[in-house]
Amino acid sequence: MNETKSDQPNKALALLEKMMALHETGANCVDCETCGEQIDCLAELVATGGGDPMELLPAVQRHLECCRDCREEFEALLAILRAEQSGLC
């Protein structure tokens, strides 16, 4: 590796910038417990045509996009609510 001492500050600065970006986006993330506390509200809003989940609860929607267990729970709840609305339940 032919790294000069002048390259080290640039790499350190780039690493610091990435860490700050992660920290800033981390404030918008939720864990499974927090998602579970809000998932019923989001499902009801979506089921009634209340808007785009990303606009309503963006942090919860982002969590659902990356957590299979929470997404399955959300989809099941949404299916139940829609079935109730259509009179199937």
ROFIVO-863723 format. One record per residue: y negated, z negated, x of N, C-alpha, C, CB in turn; residue number from 1. Coordinates in steps of 0.001 Angstrom, whole numbers. Glycine has a CB too. Layout:
SITE;Y;Z;X;Y;Z;X;Y;Z;X;Y;Z;X;NUM
...
REM end
This chain:
SITE;1170;0;841;0;0;0;-1231;0;885;1;-1207;-957;1
SITE;-2058;988;740;-3249;1143;1559;-4474;647;823;-3433;2593;1967;2
SITE;-4492;-594;500;-5599;-1181;-238;-6603;-1757;741;-5102;-2265;-1215;3
SITE;-7848;-1402;564;-8887;-1943;1424;-9493;-3164;767;-9969;-890;1718;4
SITE;-10212;-3939;1564;-10849;-5131;1012;-11911;-4779;-24;-11470;-5955;2126;5
SITE;-12485;-3588;84;-13503;-3192;-893;-12883;-2875;-2256;-14283;-1976;-380;6
SITE;-11569;-2557;-2295;-10886;-2291;-3559;-10579;-3577;-4326;-9597;-1524;-3303;7
SITE;-10434;-4681;-3630;-10036;-5941;-4264;-11038;-6434;-5309;-9855;-7004;-3210;8
SITE;-12338;-6414;-5033;-13276;-6862;-6081;-13228;-5976;-7331;-14702;-6884;-5530;9
SITE;-13027;-4686;-7145;-12939;-3785;-8302;-11716;-4108;-9148;-12889;-2316;-7843;10
SITE;-10596;-4384;-8499;-9379;-4744;-9240;-9553;-6078;-9939;-8165;-4797;-8301;11
SITE;-10196;-7017;-9276;-10431;-8334;-9876;-11340;-8201;-11093;-11054;-9303;-8843;12
SITE;-12360;-7367;-10979;-13264;-7151;-12101;-12545;-6487;-13271;-14454;-6301;-11666;13
SITE;-11702;-5510;-12984;-10941;-4839;-14037;-10001;-5819;-14733;-10144;-3659;-13456;14
SITE;-9350;-6676;-13957;-8451;-7685;-14530;-9225;-8667;-15405;-7709;-8444;-13414;15
SITE;-10378;-9089;-14930;-11218;-10004;-15706;-11659;-9368;-17023;-12446;-10422;-14888;16
SITE;-12030;-8100;-16983;-12442;-7404;-18199;-11299;-7314;-19201;-12952;-6007;-17863;17
SITE;-10077;-7057;-18724;-8911;-7003;-19618;-8631;-8366;-20227;-7671;-6503;-18860;18
SITE;-8767;-9418;-19432;-8529;-10771;-19943;-9551;-11132;-21008;-8575;-11796;-18801;19
SITE;-10799;-10748;-20801;-11846;-11031;-21793;-11582;-10258;-23082;-13243;-10672;-21231;20
SITE;-11135;-9023;-22956;-10829;-8220;-24149;-9689;-8854;-24936;-10464;-6770;-23755;21
SITE;-8670;-9328;-24240;-7556;-9999;-24923;-8032;-11269;-25606;-6428;-10325;-23931;22
SITE;-8881;-12007;-24944;-9400;-13247;-25520;-10209;-12956;-26784;-10269;-13999;-24492;23
SITE;-11025;-11914;-26740;-11848;-11566;-27896;-10999;-11119;-29071;-12838;-10475;-27531;24
SITE;-9956;-10327;-28824;-9111;-9883;-29927;-8201;-10999;-30396;-8283;-8673;-29513;25
SITE;-7904;-11960;-29562;-7044;-13074;-29941;-7622;-13917;-31056;-6782;-13938;-28755;26
SITE;-8944;-13924;-31175;-9584;-14699;-32234;-9294;-14102;-33601;-11091;-14773;-32005;27
SITE;-8893;-12845;-33633;-8627;-12170;-34896;-7144;-12135;-35238;-9169;-10767;-34852;28
SITE;-6325;-12802;-34458;-4885;-12794;-34691;-4477;-14052;-35439;-4112;-12683;-33360;29
SITE;-3418;-13943;-36213;-2875;-15109;-36893;-1406;-15232;-36541;-3074;-15011;-38430;30
SITE;-898;-16444;-36649;525;-16669;-36414;1268;-16588;-37746;767;-18048;-35725;31
SITE;2587;-16736;-37693;3403;-16611;-38904;3036;-17659;-39952;4879;-16730;-38553;32
SITE;2742;-18857;-39517;2411;-19918;-40470;1124;-19596;-41221;2277;-21264;-39748;33
SITE;104;-19182;-40493;-1168;-18827;-41125;-1003;-17609;-42027;-2240;-18555;-40060;34
SITE;-226;-16652;-41570;38;-15462;-42377;722;-15867;-43679;911;-14445;-41596;35
SITE;1710;-16741;-43576;2433;-17195;-44758;1542;-17893;-45768;3539;-18115;-44353;36
SITE;502;-18557;-45276;-427;-19249;-46172;-1314;-18277;-46939;-1293;-20215;-45381;37
SITE;-1483;-17063;-46421;-2392;-16102;-47035;-1687;-14885;-47631;-3390;-15646;-46022;38
SITE;-396;-14771;-47398;339;-13566;-47779;403;-13373;-49292;1742;-13621;-47214;39
SITE;499;-14465;-50045;573;-14333;-51497;-741;-13806;-52067;925;-15679;-52139;40
SITE;-1846;-14269;-51525;-3159;-13792;-51970;-3309;-12305;-51666;-4294;-14597;-51290;41
SITE;-2917;-11895;-50474;-3016;-10484;-50103;-2121;-9628;-50992;-2641;-10287;-48626;42
SITE;-898;-10092;-51257;22;-9334;-52105;-539;-9175;-53515;1394;-10022;-52157;43
SITE;-1123;-10228;-54060;-1713;-10134;-55400;-2874;-9144;-55431;-2193;-11512;-55868;44
SITE;-3710;-9189;-54417;-4843;-8260;-54363;-4370;-6817;-54246;-5760;-8606;-53187;45
SITE;-3380;-6586;-53414;-2854;-5228;-53234;-2150;-4760;-54502;-1884;-5172;-52032;46
SITE;-1374;-5636;-55128;-623;-5276;-56328;-1540;-4913;-57492;290;-6419;-56733;47
SITE;-2685;-5532;-57552;-3621;-5245;-58640;-4597;-4140;-58289;-4384;-6490;-59008;48
SITE;-4373;-3499;-57155;-5254;-2415;-56738;-6590;-2909;-56234;-5471;-1466;-57871;49
SITE;-6574;-4124;-55702;-7810;-4770;-55280;-8394;-4301;-53973;-7588;-6188;-55189;50
SITE;-7813;-3314;-53333;-8424;-2791;-52116;-7462;-2627;-50970;-9523;-3673;-51693;51
SITE;-8020;-2238;-49874;-7287;-1987;-48644;-7002;-3308;-47932;-8075;-1030;-47725;52
SITE;-5736;-3594;-47622;-5403;-4857;-46947;-6179;-5061;-45648;-3918;-4908;-46655;53
SITE;-6479;-3987;-44927;-7197;-4118;-43668;-8635;-4564;-43890;-7172;-2802;-42911;54
SITE;-9186;-4247;-45046;-10535;-4704;-45372;-10515;-6110;-45966;-11203;-3732;-46346;55
SITE;-9470;-6435;-46728;-9393;-7730;-47395;-9112;-8866;-46424;-8325;-7698;-48459;56
SITE;-8022;-8753;-45702;-7612;-9774;-44737;-7110;-9063;-43478;-6501;-10720;-45338;57
SITE;-8010;-8590;-42633;-7606;-7769;-41496;-6673;-8477;-40515;-8820;-7308;-40767;58
SITE;-6889;-9750;-40261;-6025;-10455;-39307;-4603;-10569;-39848;-6588;-11857;-38998;59
SITE;-4476;-10821;-41137;-3148;-10908;-41760;-2485;-9535;-41741;-3248;-11445;-43219;60
SITE;-3226;-8498;-42066;-2669;-7152;-42058;-2186;-6765;-40662;-3708;-6145;-42554;61
SITE;-2963;-7103;-39635;-2536;-6799;-38260;-1259;-7553;-37916;-3650;-7155;-37251;62
SITE;-1153;-8795;-38387;63;-9569;-38136;1254;-8910;-38832;-107;-11032;-38622;63
SITE;1060;-8461;-40061;2145;-7811;-40800;2618;-6538;-40100;1693;-7483;-42224;64
SITE;1718;-5861;-39422;2070;-4631;-38715;2976;-4892;-37514;811;-3917;-38260;65
SITE;2932;-6092;-36973;3729;-6352;-35767;4823;-7409;-35971;2817;-6792;-34648;66
SITE;4899;-8040;-37135;5911;-9077;-37380;6823;-8629;-38522;5239;-10453;-37717;67
SITE;8032;-8275;-38181;8966;-7753;-39174;9293;-8770;-40264;10241;-7310;-38495;68
SITE;9488;-10028;-39890;9845;-11043;-40881;8737;-11240;-41920;10146;-12368;-40185;69
SITE;7518;-11358;-41464;6402;-11532;-42399;6184;-10282;-43236;5119;-11882;-41641;70
SITE;6349;-9112;-42621;6176;-7859;-43356;7224;-7749;-44463;6271;-6647;-42398;71
SITE;8476;-8127;-44179;9531;-8085;-45197;9218;-9042;-46339;10896;-8432;-44578;72
SITE;8704;-10220;-46006;8331;-11182;-47040;7200;-10632;-47905;7914;-12520;-46405;73
SITE;6213;-10018;-47273;5090;-9420;-47992;5569;-8300;-48915;4046;-8881;-47002;74
SITE;6420;-7420;-48415;6909;-6297;-49215;7750;-6770;-50394;7725;-5347;-48347;75
SITE;8545;-7828;-50188;9345;-8378;-51283;8438;-8978;-52353;10330;-9443;-50756;76
SITE;7450;-9722;-51928;6514;-10323;-52875;5735;-9245;-53623;5546;-11269;-52148;77
SITE;5319;-8230;-52917;4596;-7122;-53535;5473;-6403;-54565;4118;-6132;-52461;78
SITE;6740;-6204;-54254;7665;-5552;-55192;7841;-6395;-56457;9037;-5312;-54521;79
SITE;7933;-7694;-56304;8077;-8591;-57458;6826;-8522;-58342;8326;-10052;-56987;80
SITE;5670;-8584;-57707;4419;-8540;-58469;4260;-7218;-59216;3225;-8756;-57538;81
SITE;4611;-6139;-58566;4510;-4826;-59220;5510;-4696;-60354;4730;-3702;-58205;82
SITE;6708;-5245;-60176;7709;-5213;-61238;7237;-6022;-62446;9057;-5754;-60725;83
SITE;6623;-7169;-62174;6077;-7991;-63268;4975;-7247;-64012;5533;-9327;-62723;84
SITE;4126;-6562;-63279;3025;-5825;-63900;3531;-4670;-64775;2084;-5286;-62821;85
SITE;4622;-4064;-64341;5138;-2929;-65105;6081;-3361;-66232;5860;-1971;-64176;86
SITE;6316;-4666;-66341;7168;-5193;-67414;8641;-5171;-67113;6934;-4433;-68650;87
SITE;9008;-4920;-65862;10424;-4898;-65496;11005;-6285;-65293;10616;-4091;-64247;88
SITE;10157;-7268;-65157;10636;-8653;-64965;10203;-9531;-66119;10113;-9238;-63636;89
REM end
